[in-house]
């Protein structure tokens, strides 16, 4: 089993930056994907960024060039560095692992507002 805990959300002005963290406890022998999703109020939960098993990053078009996903395997942690934030980035951000099972964190809220 895997348990995920996110941190780093908060209030930031447009153009600002935040760095989200997701720390995992436990393990899954079939772990394949680590990712970030987000869900705006009244919206669906959308994929934002992911890391493959080989740590190859992929991004949604809406965040490409502004967000960076990375990992620190020694700390069992993935990160989402968010730069040039826009009001439309306002959402609850969720950490996601896929292996034999699917695992979700409880989310961390990001608000981008003047």
PyMOL commands that set and color helices and strands:
alter all, ss='L'
color gray80, all
select helices_A, chain A and resi 73-75+87-89
alter helices_A, ss='H'
color red, helices_A
select strands_A, chain A and resi 2-7+10-12+18-26+33-39+45-51+57-59+67-72+77-82+91-98+102-104+108-112
alter strands_A, ss='S'
color yellow, strands_A
deselect
rebuild
show_as cartoon
